[in-house]
């Protein structure tokens, strides 16, 4: 077997591609002992998954730490997440934030979502919703599948509905059922997009079909929302709306009193509404 660390590393990658993990691990161990950085990262990954070696977060952390201290951005990201979760080492928000920040500065996009979470929650750093959004949007633009949902959620917190819709739409187009459901809510309420009950239902149904039960829940809320729209129509003088609501709420004295008030206003200016008012009285007397 060739003992050149770079050759061993390349052979190991080919073996991993063939799923011959044990032989790959043997080569990576030899190269890692020669301080070959990428071999240390690859072998650490095998210790995380347990492919070809016993699963050992502690051994993985030691390898990632060695590579990170030599400047490898991927290894920095690994140990940052391990410090954050307490995997293979003690849990430390401050150390997690430090290593993830260094990884980000070196262009490691996998660090962005973790940093967004830490800024949002104030873990290992001062809470900063703007920096959280910056990290999440960068993650979304880098292709992180969770990036669009996270970025959109921060936009909702900031009541920036236009950008929330933008990022939910990116995620929905990429097949994220969570983004589909949340985008449906924006269409339901006309926030950041033109209101469309049809589009909302389409998105809710698609989210549910893709395995997100919130799609069905949100679809049910559309009908409550439609009731509120009927009330708005009644308050603006629609006698058809008033009678529809009377049928629905005829046992609710407070709501019927509200409808009576609406009818009095209409009858002052439209005598032709008398026939509709007679129907209203019939409904509530049943």
Rosetta blueprint (number, residue, H / E / L):
1 X L
2 X L
3 X L
4 X L
5 X H
6 X H
7 X H
8 X H
9 X H
10 X H
11 X H
12 X H
13 X H
14 X H
15 X H
16 X H
17 X H
18 X L
19 X L
20 X L
21 X H
22 X H
23 X H
24 X H
25 X H
26 X H
27 X H
28 X H
29 X H
30 X H
31 X H
32 X H
33 X H
34 X L
35 X L
36 X L
37 X H
38 X H
39 X H
40 X H
41 X H
42 X H
43 X H
44 X H
45 X H
46 X H
47 X H
48 X H
49 X H
50 X L
51 X L
52 X L
53 X L
54 X L
55 X L
56 X L
57 X H
58 X H
59 X H
60 X H
61 X H
62 X H
63 X H
64 X H
65 X H
66 X H
67 X H
68 X H
69 X H
70 X L
71 X L
72 X L
73 X H
74 X H
75 X H
76 X H
77 X H
78 X H
79 X H
80 X H
81 X H
82 X H
83 X H
84 X H
85 X H
86 X L
87 X L
88 X L
89 X L
90 X L
91 X L
92 X L
93 X H
94 X H
95 X H
96 X H
97 X H
98 X H
99 X H
100 X H
101 X H
102 X H
103 X H
104 X H
105 X H
106 X L
107 X L
108 X L
109 X H
110 X H
111 X H
112 X H
113 X H
114 X H
115 X H
116 X H
117 X H
118 X H
119 X H
120 X H
121 X H
122 X L
123 X L
124 X L
125 X L
126 X L
127 X L
128 X L
129 X H
130 X H
131 X H
132 X H
133 X H
134 X H
135 X H
136 X H
137 X H
138 X H
139 X H
140 X H
141 X H
142 X L
143 X L
144 X L
145 X L
146 X L
147 X H
148 X H
149 X H
150 X H
151 X H
152 X H
153 X H
154 X H
155 X H
156 X H
157 X H
158 X L
159 X L
160 X L
161 X H
162 X H
163 X H
164 X H
165 X H
166 X H
167 X H
168 X H
169 X H
170 X H
171 X H
172 X H
173 X H
174 X L
175 X L
176 X L
177 X H
178 X H
179 X H
180 X H
181 X H
182 X H
183 X H
184 X H
185 X H
186 X H
187 X H
188 X H
189 X H
190 X L
191 X L
192 X L
193 X L
194 X L
195 X L
196 X L
197 X H
198 X H
199 X H
200 X H
201 X H
202 X H
203 X H
204 X H
205 X H
206 X H
207 X H
208 X H
209 X H
210 X L
211 X L
212 X L
213 X L
214 X H
215 X H
216 X H
217 X H
218 X H
219 X H
220 X H
221 X H
222 X H
223 X H
224 X H
225 X H
226 X H
227 X H
228 X H
229 X H
230 X H
231 X H
232 X H
233 X H
234 X H
235 X H
236 X L
237 X L
238 X L
239 X H
240 X H
241 X H
242 X H
243 X H
244 X H
245 X H
246 X H
247 X H
248 X H
249 X H
250 X L
251 X L
252 X L
253 X H
254 X H
255 X H
256 X H
257 X H
258 X H
259 X H
260 X H
261 X H
262 X H
263 X H
264 X H
265 X H
266 X H
267 X H
268 X H
269 X H
270 X L
271 X H
272 X H
273 X H
274 X H
275 X H
276 X H
277 X H
278 X H
279 X H
280 X H
281 X H
282 X H
283 X H
284 X H
285 X H
286 X L
